[in-house]
Every structure is written in structure tokens, then in C-alpha cells.
């Protein structure tokens, strides 16, 4: 079996840039997610070190990560992070849009994983939604909602283009449709 990595950024660039994160503020409200992560590629070995480094201060040392293999073409067993080993596991039962992070000293965190190919506007909406304290929305629900929003935007743009290509409608300055009779045409017998 041959595996092809779908990389949207070279491995060197993934390590060069900080992780794109949105974390839930510290509060007593427990929600389904603790924030969102928007990796630059689907290469876990390249993406996990910047993520672990970004979370070292607020959450402590991350020791284990679990993912669903559905979204990651290769799931390594371990990843080197700052001279230590980060253990990576996978579970087919785990939500494919979620990453679970574990630390011996601090606990567990669940992050929404935004696909690397996601448009910046959609990623911003997802990152904001995943960081709402006390939210009961799961990773799968957030991704399905975003897919509906994107579909709705595409449909609206397509309807507008169709409307315009068919001639549109005469509109009054107040935004109400006007019949053809209402349009004054000087020197014409059109009524």
C-alpha cells in the first residue's frame, strides 16, 4: 500500500511558523472543546512540535496526543519535541475533527482540528466558535454547521449571478421592484 501525504505547506515551513490556535479562556464553564487548531498541512510529524511548543506555557508539557486516522494520512507513533518524545495514538472511534491532548500533570484538552485547506474566513469562524466557554457544540457539529454556511454563501452567489445574467429587475431607490411602466423613457412610446 502506498501513502501519499497531502501537504499544503512544506515540512520546513510548518516548523518555522507558530501554531495557529484559539483557546477557550480560563473559566468555570466546561464545554465540549477547549479551542481550535488550524494546522498548515496534514503531516502530523511536522505539525505537532509547533503545537506542543505553543501549549507549553498555558497547559504544561504535552505527553500524549490522540487523533482519528480519517483526516491524517500518516499517524506516527512518536514525534520528537524539544528533545523529548510525544506519544501519538489513533482511534477510529474518535471524532475525526478533534485532537485530544494529554499531560500527566495538568489533564486533558480537546481541540477542534480545522482542515489546512480551509479558507481563512471559515477558519476564523470555526476558531471563534470552538473557543466559546461552556459551548455544548462538538467538533463534528461545528464542522457541519460551517459546511452549511459555506454552501449557503455559494448558493447565494450563484443565485445572484443567475439573477444578474437574466437581466435582474428594475429597482426603485427604496429597494422595491418597479414594473416596466414605472421607468420613464423620454421620447419613447413604450408603456
QUIVEN-V796854 format. One record per residue. N is the residue number from 1. RES is the residue in three letters. SS is DSSP state (@ for helix, = for strand, . for the rest). Layout:
n:N res:RES ss:SS
n:N res:RES ss:SS
This chain:
n:1 res:UNK ss:.
n:2 res:UNK ss:.
n:3 res:UNK ss:.
n:4 res:UNK ss:.
n:5 res:UNK ss:.
n:6 res:UNK ss:.
n:7 res:UNK ss:.
n:8 res:UNK ss:.
n:9 res:UNK ss:.
n:10 res:UNK ss:.
n:11 res:UNK ss:@
n:12 res:UNK ss:@
n:13 res:UNK ss:@
n:14 res:UNK ss:@
n:15 res:UNK ss:@
n:16 res:UNK ss:@
n:17 res:UNK ss:.
n:18 res:UNK ss:.
n:19 res:UNK ss:.
n:20 res:UNK ss:.
n:21 res:UNK ss:=
n:22 res:UNK ss:=
n:23 res:UNK ss:=
n:24 res:UNK ss:.
n:25 res:UNK ss:.
n:26 res:UNK ss:.
n:27 res:UNK ss:.
n:28 res:UNK ss:.
n:29 res:UNK ss:.
n:30 res:UNK ss:.
n:31 res:UNK ss:.
n:32 res:UNK ss:.
n:33 res:UNK ss:.
n:34 res:UNK ss:.
n:35 res:UNK ss:=
n:36 res:UNK ss:=
n:37 res:UNK ss:=
n:38 res:UNK ss:=
n:39 res:UNK ss:.
n:40 res:UNK ss:.
n:41 res:UNK ss:.
n:42 res:UNK ss:.
n:43 res:UNK ss:.
n:44 res:UNK ss:@
n:45 res:UNK ss:@
n:46 res:UNK ss:@
n:47 res:UNK ss:@
n:48 res:UNK ss:@
n:49 res:UNK ss:@
n:50 res:UNK ss:@
n:51 res:UNK ss:@
n:52 res:UNK ss:@
n:53 res:UNK ss:@
n:54 res:UNK ss:@
n:55 res:UNK ss:@
n:56 res:UNK ss:@
n:57 res:UNK ss:@
n:58 res:UNK ss:@
n:59 res:UNK ss:@
n:60 res:UNK ss:.
n:61 res:UNK ss:.
n:62 res:UNK ss:.
n:63 res:UNK ss:.
n:64 res:UNK ss:=
n:65 res:UNK ss:=
n:66 res:UNK ss:=
n:67 res:UNK ss:=
n:68 res:UNK ss:.
n:69 res:UNK ss:.
n:70 res:UNK ss:.
n:71 res:UNK ss:.
n:72 res:UNK ss:.
n:73 res:UNK ss:.
n:74 res:UNK ss:.
n:75 res:UNK ss:.
n:76 res:UNK ss:.
n:77 res:UNK ss:.
n:78 res:UNK ss:=
n:79 res:UNK ss:=
n:80 res:UNK ss:=
n:81 res:UNK ss:=
n:82 res:UNK ss:.
n:83 res:UNK ss:.
n:84 res:UNK ss:=
n:85 res:UNK ss:=
n:86 res:UNK ss:=
n:87 res:UNK ss:=
n:88 res:UNK ss:=
n:89 res:UNK ss:=
n:90 res:UNK ss:=
n:91 res:UNK ss:.
n:92 res:UNK ss:.
n:93 res:UNK ss:.
n:94 res:UNK ss:.
n:95 res:UNK ss:.
n:96 res:UNK ss:.
n:97 res:UNK ss:.
n:98 res:UNK ss:=
n:99 res:UNK ss:=
n:100 res:UNK ss:=
n:101 res:UNK ss:=
n:102 res:UNK ss:=
n:103 res:UNK ss:=
n:104 res:UNK ss:.
n:105 res:UNK ss:.
n:106 res:UNK ss:.
n:107 res:UNK ss:=
n:108 res:UNK ss:=
n:109 res:UNK ss:=
n:110 res:UNK ss:=
n:111 res:UNK ss:=
n:112 res:UNK ss:=
n:113 res:UNK ss:=
n:114 res:UNK ss:=
n:115 res:UNK ss:.
n:116 res:UNK ss:.
n:117 res:UNK ss:.
n:118 res:UNK ss:.
n:119 res:UNK ss:.
n:120 res:UNK ss:@
n:121 res:UNK ss:@
n:122 res:UNK ss:@
n:123 res:UNK ss:@
n:124 res:UNK ss:@
n:125 res:UNK ss:@
n:126 res:UNK ss:@
n:127 res:UNK ss:@
n:128 res:UNK ss:@
n:129 res:UNK ss:@
n:130 res:UNK ss:@
n:131 res:UNK ss:.
n:132 res:UNK ss:.
n:133 res:UNK ss:.
n:134 res:UNK ss:.
n:135 res:UNK ss:.
n:136 res:UNK ss:.
n:137 res:UNK ss:.
n:138 res:UNK ss:.
n:139 res:UNK ss:@
n:140 res:UNK ss:@
n:141 res:UNK ss:@
n:142 res:UNK ss:@
n:143 res:UNK ss:@
n:144 res:UNK ss:@
n:145 res:UNK ss:@
n:146 res:UNK ss:@
n:147 res:UNK ss:@
n:148 res:UNK ss:@
n:149 res:UNK ss:@
n:150 res:UNK ss:@
n:151 res:UNK ss:@
n:152 res:UNK ss:@
n:153 res:UNK ss:@
n:154 res:UNK ss:@
n:155 res:UNK ss:@
n:156 res:UNK ss:@
n:157 res:UNK ss:@
n:158 res:UNK ss:@
n:159 res:UNK ss:@
n:160 res:UNK ss:@
n:161 res:UNK ss:@
n:162 res:UNK ss:@
n:163 res:UNK ss:@
n:164 res:UNK ss:@
n:165 res:UNK ss:@
n:166 res:UNK ss:.
n:167 res:UNK ss:.
n:168 res:UNK ss:.
n:169 res:UNK ss:.
n:170 res:UNK ss:.
n:171 res:UNK ss:=
n:172 res:UNK ss:.
n:173 res:UNK ss:.
n:174 res:UNK ss:.
n:175 res:UNK ss:.
n:176 res:UNK ss:.
n:177 res:UNK ss:=
n:178 res:UNK ss:.
n:179 res:UNK ss:.
n:180 res:UNK ss:@
n:181 res:UNK ss:@
n:182 res:UNK ss:@
n:183 res:UNK ss:.
n:184 res:UNK ss:.
n:185 res:UNK ss:.
n:186 res:UNK ss:.
n:187 res:UNK ss:.
n:188 res:UNK ss:.
n:189 res:UNK ss:.
n:190 res:UNK ss:.
n:191 res:UNK ss:.
